[in-house]
Amino acid sequence: MKKPEVRLRKFNSNLVTGGWAIIVFSAWDVVKFISSFFINSTYSQYILDNLSVDNSLMFFLEILFISLLLGILLFLHVFVGRCAINTGRGKKQGVAYIVIGIILAMSTVVSLVFNILDMKNMPWEITLAGTILDATMLAALIDLLISSFMVRHLKKKIVSEGGA
């Protein structure tokens, strides 16, 4: 069995890599959402049919609300990614990023399920790309969460053994 210090370095490295992966995939997640939102022919047709001076305020509010949600989602992913990177580099972080990471993992599972269920409404290329993106994001989040728990556990173990 490997020494705890060696395993700690491995999981710290996983945290840095996983943090960057979460940040990069969050940008792709935003692009995927925007593309699926506007490529969806029923919604695009609805916009074209109902866009008038009277409805332009409602359309603007919808876009504003969606942009706000995407901004919050992007912020949460970047927050989790940055905290994981900082933890991997030895800086002490709280547990908030782990809790948010768990919530993001659960929302990614929901998104993955909706991607699969929405196959008939979207072109197969978009559905396949979204499914692959969500599966990869989920794998990165799970790896990040496992590494976070292992780093916490190994640090406690090293301290209790008097190694650091």
FIVEX-865120 format. One line per 8 residues: number of its first residue (from 1); for each residue x, y, z of N, C-alpha, C, O, CB. Coordinates in pm, whole numbers, plus 50000, padded with zeros to 5 digits. Atoms other than C-alpha are relative to their C-alpha. Glycine has a CB too. Example, Ala and Ser with C-alpha at 12.3 -4.5 7.8 and 13.67 -1.06 7.14 Angstrom:
# residues 2
1 = 50089/49881/50000/51230/49550/50780/50090/50120/50000/50194/50118/50066/49901/50003/50125; 49918/49881/49994/51367/49894/50714/49923/50109/50073/49974/50220/50090/50041/50046/49858 .
END
This chain:
# residues 164
1 = 50084/49882/50000/50000/50000/50000/50089/50125/50000/50191/50130/50068/49904/50000/50122; 49923/49877/50012/50124/50346/49911/49994/50080/50130/49898/50072/50206/49949/50084/49883; 49998/49911/49884/50224/50592/50179/49891/50106/49986/49855/50144/49875/50139/50067/50014; 50104/49898/50007/49957/50847/50271/50046/50128/49930/49966/50194/49864/49951/50034/50139; 49950/49878/50064/50180/51133/50152/49996/49988/49847/49966/50085/49778/50143/50029/50046; 50002/50023/50145/50205/50979/49804/49857/50006/49948/49830/50067/49845/50065/49863/49964; 50142/49998/50039/49830/50924/49785/49944/50143/50008/49863/50183/49925/49918/49905/50089; 50045/49862/49986/49774/51281/49909/50043/50083/49880/49966/50164/49829/50053/50061/50129 .
9 = 49953/49927/50119/49989/51418/49625/49916/49963/49877/49882/50050/49796/50149/49970/49973; 50080/50046/50114/49792/51207/49375/49862/50066/50002/49816/50117/49899/49986/49846/50002; 50134/49942/49992/49454/51330/49500/50003/50152/49988/49909/50211/49935/49932/49959/50130; 49985/49856/50019/49578/51690/49519/50013/50032/49851/49956/50130/49803/50122/50053/50078; 49985/49982/50145/49682/51659/49155/49865/49980/49930/49831/50055/49838/50105/49902/49943; 50134/50023/50055/49337/51517/49074/49910/50121/50022/49830/50156/49935/49937/49875/50063; 50083/49884/49970/49177/51818/49242/50033/50117/49906/49942/50185/49857/50019/50043/50145; 49962/49891/50090/49375/52067/49033/49950/49972/49859/49890/50059/49796/50154/50019/50000 .
17 = 50046/50037/50134/49303/51882/48710/49848/50002/49990/49791/50055/49894/50053/49861/49962; 50146/50003/50000/48939/51825/48800/49940/50139/50010/49837/50167/49949/49951/49915/50115; 50048/49863/49989/48893/52189/48897/50003/50071/49866/49908/50139/49829/50083/50077/50101; 49992/49940/50134/49016/52304/48557/49898/49938/49906/49839/50007/49823/50142/49985/49942; 50098/50067/50086/48795/52044/48389/49860/50055/50024/49785/50079/49929/50002/49847/50025; 50132/49947/49967/48487/52174/48572/49983/50139/49941/49877/50172/49887/49978/50003/50153; 50007/49864/50054/48566/52532/48469/49982/49997/49848/49897/50067/49793/50126/50080/50038; 50007/50006/50146/48622/52441/48103/49866/49942/49954/49803/49995/49863/50116/49916/49943 .
25 = 50127/50062/50039/48319/52213/48081/49880/50089/50029/49778/50079/49962/49983/49866/50070; 50112/49911/49972/48099/52479/48238/49978/50097/49883/49864/50130/49850/50024/50079/50130; 50014/49913/50118/48172/52708/47942/49932/49923/49886/49845/49977/49818/50138/50053/49954; 50063/50081/50103/48081/52426/47705/49854/49971/50034/49769/49960/49946/50076/49868/49981; 50137/50024/49957/47770/52361/47911/49911/50119/49964/49796/50100/49922/49995/49973/50152; 50075/49881/50036/47657/52720/47855/49976/50003/49849/49865/50032/49804/50075/50128/50044; 50014/50003/50146/47722/52689/47480/49897/49894/49960/49814/49917/49871/50137/49971/49933; 50096/50108/50030/47529/52359/47475/49858/50045/50030/49766/50020/49952/50035/49873/50081 .
33 = 50133/49956/49963/47234/52514/47655/49947/50102/49899/49833/50092/49854/50000/50060/50141; 50043/49896/50094/47220/52817/47427/49969/49938/49864/49869/49973/49802/50109/50109/49986; 50025/50061/50132/47250/52604/47114/49874/49914/50002/49796/49919/49906/50120/49916/49957; 50120/50083/49996/46983/52358/47224/49875/50085/50018/49767/50049/49971/50010/49897/50114; 50114/49911/49978/46758/52644/47331/49955/50064/49870/49835/50073/49844/50037/50109/50101; 50036/49931/50123/46772/52822/46996/49988/49908/49879/49925/49945/49780/50100/50107/49971; 50012/50092/50112/46806/52520/46770/49868/49922/50008/49818/49871/49908/50118/49903/49997; 50128/50067/49982/46492/52367/46916/49898/50069/49909/49862/50185/49932/49954/50002/50150 .
41 = 50083/49939/50104/46261/52428/46621/49868/50052/50054/49817/50152/50004/49974/49901/49889; 50128/49954/49949/45943/52462/46826/50016/50135/50070/49931/50223/50055/49939/49897/50095; 49981/49871/49931/46085/52741/47041/50038/50109/49901/49989/50221/49910/50108/49987/50108; 49961/49901/50102/46249/52917/46746/49880/50046/49920/49865/50165/49893/50106/49941/49906; 50121/49964/50075/45922/52906/46554/49906/50083/50085/49843/50177/50035/49928/49874/49950; 50084/49922/49908/45735/53034/46858/50049/50145/50008/49969/50238/50005/50001/49935/50142; 49944/49864/49995/45971/53332/46880/49968/50075/49872/49925/50191/49876/50152/49995/50021; 50025/49933/50128/45935/53410/46510/49852/50034/49982/49819/50140/49928/50048/49913/49885 .
49 = 50143/49977/50016/45557/53379/46519/49947/50109/50094/49856/50184/50058/49924/49871/50023; 50056/49913/49898/45502/53583/46836/50081/50125/50029/50043/50203/50117/49983/49924/50124; 49919/49883/49973/45773/53845/46822/49938/50123/49935/49933/50136/49812/50144/49980/49949; 50058/49875/50047/45605/54180/46794/50036/50107/50102/50104/50080/50202/49843/49989/49982; 49971/49891/49906/45626/54516/46965/49940/49971/50136/50001/50001/50239/49945/50134/49945; 50067/50031/49873/45380/54398/47230/50075/49891/50077/50083/49897/50199/49856/49958/49975; 49935/50113/49935/45572/54080/47301/50150/50020/50019/50216/49935/50079/49976/49875/49920; 49856/49984/49992/45921/54225/47278/50049/50015/50143/50159/49969/50175/50043/50119/49918 .
57 = 49961/49989/49860/45931/54313/47649/50003/49862/50066/50095/49831/50141/49904/50094/50076; 50004/50135/49944/45830/53960/47741/50118/49918/49949/50181/49845/50026/49867/49930/49964; 49885/50070/50057/46093/53820/47505/50129/50046/50067/50215/49963/50100/50008/50023/49848; 49882/49946/49933/46355/54049/47659/50012/49946/50142/50121/49910/50186/49996/50154/50001; 49998/50052/49863/46257/53937/48011/50036/49851/50003/50107/49807/50093/49865/50022/50066; 49964/50142/50009/46280/53570/47908/50150/49983/49978/50215/49902/50044/49921/49932/49887; 49857/50008/50029/46628/53622/47764/50081/50045/50121/50184/49985/50152/50036/50087/49877; 49932/49951/49881/46732/53820/48073/49999/49894/50110/50102/49870/50174/49933/50130/50050 .
65 = 50011/50105/49898/46605/53545/48305/50089/49881/49967/50158/49829/50055/49854/49954/50013; 49916/50112/50042/46778/53272/48106/50147/50036/50016/50227/49954/50061/49969/49961/49854; 49861/49955/49985/47100/53475/48099/50041/50003/50147/50154/49966/50181/50019/50139/49937; 49971/49999/49856/47080/53522/48475/50022/49859/50053/50116/49835/50130/49886/50068/50076; 49983/50140/49957/47033/53149/48531/50132/49941/49949/50202/49872/50023/49883/49915/49950; 49873/50049/50054/47324/53069/48301/50118/50062/50072/50219/49995/50096/50008/50029/49850; 49893/49934/49925/47539/53324/48482/50021/49939/50137/50134/49918/50181/49970/50148/50014; 49991/50063/49869/47459/53170/48819/50061/49861/49986/50147/49823/50065/49861/49991/50068 .
73 = 49946/50134/50022/47529/52821/48684/50149/50005/49969/50227/49926/50023/49925/49931/49886; 49858/49984/50033/47859/52935/48535/50080/50039/50124/50189/49985/50147/50018/50105/49890; 49932/49959/49878/47954/53108/48861/50020/49883/50095/50128/49867/50152/49921/50111/50069; 49989/50114/49909/47881/52794/49066/50107/49901/49953/50184/49849/50034/49865/49929/50014; 49898/50092/50052/48093/52577/48836/50140/50058/50019/50232/49987/50060/49975/49971/49851; 49869/49937/49982/48380/52826/48844/50039/50002/50147/50155/49982/50181/50000/50144/49942; 49973/50001/49856/48349/52852/49223/50050/49863/50045/50151/49853/50115/49873/50038/50078; 49959/50136/49962/48369/52474/49265/50138/49968/49941/50224/49913/50010/49895/49895/49951 .
81 = 49872/50026/50064/48656/52451/49016/50115/50073/50067/50220/50013/50092/49993/50039/49855; 49894/49921/49935/48859/52732/49178/50030/49948/50140/50146/49939/50179/49960/50148/50006; 49978/50054/49866/48807/52593/49528/50074/49866/49995/50160/49839/50078/49866/49982/50073; 49930/50128/50014/48917/52248/49412/50146/50023/49964/50235/49956/50017/49931/49911/49892; 49862/49969/50037/49227/52395/49249/50076/50051/50122/50189/50009/50146/50004/50105/49886; 49934/49948/49880/49309/52588/49567/50025/49891/50103/50132/49888/50165/49916/50111/50062; 49980/50111/49908/49258/52278/49781/50113/49910/49952/50197/49866/50031/49870/49919/50015; 49894/50084/50057/49480/52077/49548/50137/50062/50013/50238/49991/50017/49971/49972/49855 .
89 = 49872/49929/49983/49750/52342/49585/50034/50023/50146/50130/50093/50177/49996/50133/49926; 49967/49994/49858/49738/52314/49964/49933/50110/50079/49960/50124/50198/50144/50013/50013; 50070/49894/49927/49516/52608/50054/49875/49941/50064/49807/49858/50004/49963/50120/49906; 50117/50052/49928/49247/52538/50310/49873/50062/49946/49863/50184/49932/50013/50026/50152; 50131/49957/50048/48892/52561/50177/49894/49940/50091/49917/49839/50157/49977/49958/49850; 50111/50052/49922/48560/52513/50348/49932/49885/49928/49983/49831/49830/49899/50111/50029; 50074/50110/50059/48303/52251/50268/49893/50047/49901/49825/49966/49839/49935/49917/50109; 50106/49948/50089/48075/52482/50066/50018/49950/49858/49920/49916/49792/50000/50153/50002 .
97 = 49980/50044/50138/48236/52384/49737/49967/49852/49982/49927/49811/49874/50144/50025/49957; 50036/50142/50008/48183/52016/49817/49848/49985/49993/49797/49907/49913/50057/49921/50121; 50146/50004/50001/47814/52073/49892/49946/50046/49864/49859/49982/49806/49941/50088/50114; 50043/49950/50131/47772/52281/49575/50037/49899/49891/49960/49881/49796/50063/50137/49971; 49959/50103/50096/47965/52013/49382/49903/49883/49997/49873/49829/49890/50139/49949/50032; 50100/50109/49994/47719/51748/49502/49871/50043/49931/49811/49966/49856/49972/49961/50148; 50122/49948/50064/47426/51967/49395/50019/50006/49848/49928/49970/49772/49964/50141/50056; 49972/49995/50144/47590/52025/49054/50001/49861/49939/49955/49842/49827/50133/50071/49973 .
105 = 49999/50139/50051/47646/51649/49014/49857/49949/49985/49824/49884/49885/50081/49907/50095; 50140/50045/50010/47279/51582/49088/49929/50071/49885/49851/50008/49813/49925/50027/50133; 50064/49930/50112/47170/51852/48842/50052/49950/49866/49980/49952/49767/50022/50151/50012; 49945/50057/50123/47402/51701/48581/49934/49867/49968/49911/49836/49851/50153/49982/50013; 50073/50126/50022/47233/51363/48629/49862/50030/49941/49818/49963/49848/49986/49920/50134; 50132/49962/50052/46895/51532/48574/50012/50046/49854/49932/50008/49770/49937/50113/50087; 49977/49953/50137/47031/51706/48263/50027/49884/49905/49980/49882/49791/50116/50100/49997; 49969/50119/50082/47165/51374/48134/49873/49923/49968/49854/49878/49855/50101/49909/50074 .
113 = 50127/50070/50021/46825/51212/48179/49913/50077/49900/49853/50017/49810/49925/49980/50134; 50081/49919/50093/46649/51502/48003/50057/49998/49858/49982/50001/49761/49991/50144/50050; 49940/50013/50133/46899/51482/47716/49953/49873/49931/49919/49875/49813/50154/50000/50009; 50040/50128/50058/46810/51119/47663/49851/50000/49968/49810/49948/49864/50034/49884/50096; 50144/49997/50023/46435/51179/47696/49960/50097/49888/49855/50080/49827/49928/50039/50127; 50032/49896/50099/46446/51480/47459/50055/49967/49862/50061/50054/49775/50055/50134/50046; 49939/50039/50128/46602/51283/47170/49908/50027/49881/49956/50062/49773/50037/49853/50003; 50091/49986/50114/46290/51307/46956/49977/50146/49960/49935/50173/49847/49867/49934/50032 .
121 = 50025/49859/50029/46270/51689/46978/50121/50074/49945/50108/50187/49896/49953/50068/50123; 49876/49932/50040/46631/51770/46891/50071/49916/49894/50050/49795/49886/50093/50024/50122; 49918/50078/50093/46867/51673/46611/50091/49905/50078/50137/49938/50188/50085/50093/49909; 49925/50101/49926/47058/51359/46707/50142/50046/50031/50199/50004/50131/50004/49870/49921; 49864/49953/49975/47394/51537/46679/50007/50084/50127/50100/50072/50207/50052/50082/49879; 50005/49914/49881/47295/51792/46943/49976/49914/50123/50039/49935/50227/49888/50108/49987; 50029/50088/49887/47153/51522/47168/50123/49919/50037/50155/49904/50156/49883/49907/49968; 49879/50078/49973/47467/51310/47134/50107/50088/50064/50169/50047/50162/50054/49937/49870 .
129 = 49899/49910/49944/47697/51607/47201/49964/50038/50144/50051/50041/50231/50014/50126/49913; 50045/49965/49865/47491/51710/47504/50015/49885/50097/50055/49904/50212/49857/50046/49997; 49989/50118/49914/47484/51357/47641/50146/49973/50034/50178/49944/50149/49938/49878/49931; 49857/50022/49975/47861/51318/47602/50053/50107/50095/50129/50077/50187/50079/50001/49867; 49956/49891/49912/47918/51659/47762/49953/49979/50143/50032/49993/50237/49948/50133/49947; 50052/50022/49865/47693/51581/48057/50067/49880/50067/50097/49885/50186/49849/49979/49995; 49934/50118/49942/47848/51237/48108/50143/50034/50042/50189/49990/50147/50001/49883/49899; 49863/49961/49966/48198/51387/48102/50001/50094/50120/50085/50081/50208/50068/50066/49879 .
137 = 50010/49909/49886/48096/51667/48339/49971/49922/50128/50029/49950/50233/49891/50105/49977; 50033/50082/49884/47944/51410/48574/50122/49922/50048/50147/49914/50168/49885/49904/49967; 49879/50074/49962/48262/51199/48567/50102/50092/50067/50164/50055/50166/50062/49933/49877; 49906/49904/49940/48474/51508/48640/49955/50042/50139/50037/50054/50230/50016/50124/49909; 50052/49961/49869/48247/51612/48927/50016/49888/50102/50053/49912/50217/49853/50041/49989; 49985/50114/49908/48249/51263/49079/50146/49983/50039/50176/49962/50157/49946/49870/49935; 49857/50010/49970/48629/51244/49052/50044/50111/50095/50120/50087/50189/50083/50004/49871; 49965/49887/49915/48659/51590/49206/49948/49978/50143/50020/50005/50240/49942/50130/49942 .
145 = 50057/50022/49867/48428/51499/49495/50073/49888/50075/50102/49902/50194/49853/49966/49990; 49925/50109/49936/48605/51170/49565/50137/50048/50043/50182/50018/50154/50013/49880/49904; 49867/49948/49966/48942/51344/49555/49993/50096/50118/50081/50095/50204/50063/50071/49878; 50017/49908/49887/48813/51614/49793/49987/49924/50131/50050/49959/50231/49879/50089/49978; 50018/50079/49879/48699/51355/50044/50129/49928/50037/50165/49920/50155/49886/49899/49982; 49875/50072/49972/49023/51159/50011/50108/50094/50053/50183/50056/50143/50051/49930/49873; 49902/49904/49950/49239/51471/50060/49971/50032/50147/50063/50037/50229/50000/50130/49915; 50036/49971/49861/49049/51555/50378/50035/49882/50090/50090/49900/50198/49850/50034/50011 .
153 = 49973/50120/49921/49077/51198/50502/50151/49978/50017/50197/49951/50128/49936/49876/49932; 49855/50025/49992/49448/51163/50420/50071/50106/50083/50167/50074/50154/50061/49997/49860; 49939/49897/49916/49536/51497/50581/49977/49968/50148/50068/49984/50229/49942/50139/49966; 50027/50038/49861/49367/51383/50903/50086/49881/50040/50138/49876/50152/49850/49967/50018; 49921/50119/49971/49547/51050/50882/50147/50035/50021/50212/49984/50112/49986/49898/49888; 49860/49960/49988/49886/51213/50830/50023/50075/50131/50124/50053/50198/50042/50087/49881; 49986/49924/49875/49830/51451/51122/49992/49906/50120/50068/49922/50215/49891/50109/50009; 50015/50092/49886/49715/51168/51351/50120/49908/50016/50150/49864/50126/49873/49916/49984 .
161 = 49881/50083/49993/50024/50965/51264/50124/50083/50034/50233/50029/50056/50021/49926/49868; 49888/49912/49966/50244/51268/51336/50094/50022/49884/50211/50055/49904/50076/49944/50116; 49914/49986/50119/50373/51286/50977/50013/50141/49950/50105/50170/49874/49947/49916/49890; 49987/49864/50052/50310/51653/50917/49969/50102/50105/49975/50222/50079/49909/50022/49882 .
END
